[in-house]
Amino acid sequence: MAKIFCVANQKGGVGKTTTTVNLAAGLAQLGQRVLMIDLDPQGNATMGSGVDKRQLELTVYDVLLESASIAEARVSSQKLVDAGCGYHVLGANRELAGAEVELVEVERREKRLRLAIEAVADQYDFVLIDCPPSLSMLTLNGLCCAHGVIVPMQCEYFALEGLTDLVNTIKQVHANLNKELAIIGLLRVMFDPRITLQLQVSDQLKQHFGDKVFNTVIPRNVRLAEAPSYGVPGVVFDPASRGAQAFVTFAGEMIERIKAM
């Protein structure tokens, strides 16, 4: 049965999409069956997985409105399959922005995605959900079906403030909608050990959250930043880069952490 994880942070620009697509590719490379769900209307995780969001006939929008199943709407990128790390993508495009309004009046609106995933959960080892940078109905759907949250964050002062908001949100969802939800771990991304402040914030995180902080650190890496323009994760774009190798290491750490759960 699949383990379902949201990649979430209410602060924008912290590398959620980069984390989602590279973790998906890293897990697939290590032999895991992966479904990546893009819950952001911008569709960046879809494009970053080698799937053209403009060509999609069915998206997560159709799944949320129950006009299609995940089995009908999922696609995969041949580029990733050829690279040995193919995974399924439940894509998104601008249509998804309308789902916010359309879901307001419907029944079980925060559990639509959960019910859809249950139908295919036995086909995957991991389901990764890329959430938008706000507490919206879309994010709520992600949090309501997840076993845990992976929080990518930069080691900067404002990131700590955003983390407080996210922890409070997770507590509320845990109390009212999803008793299984918990923070699985904090992933330090875009890390530059030459910057004293980042080292200090990293130490603060470890002191406060202990083993909730992943051992793997994702370095600031230009190859990871270049990869989306080629429509592939960094793990595929340049497997030898420091960033790509860090994400494969992180994928291995995730597998070990799940075994220990």
Secondary structure, 3 states (H helix, E strand, C coil): CCEEEEECCCCCCCCHHHHHHHHHHHHHHCCCCEEEEECCCCCHHHHHCCCCHHHCCCCHHHHHCCCCCHHHHCEECHHHHHCCCCCEEECCCHHHHHHHHHCCCCCCHHHHHHHHHHCCHHHCCEEEEECCCCCCHHHHHHHHHCCEEEEEECCCHHHHHHHHHHHHHHHHHHHHCCCCCCEEEEEEEEECCCCHHHHHHHHHHHHHHHHHEEEEEEECCHHHHHHHHHCCCHHHHCCCCHHHHHHHHHHHHHHHHHHHC
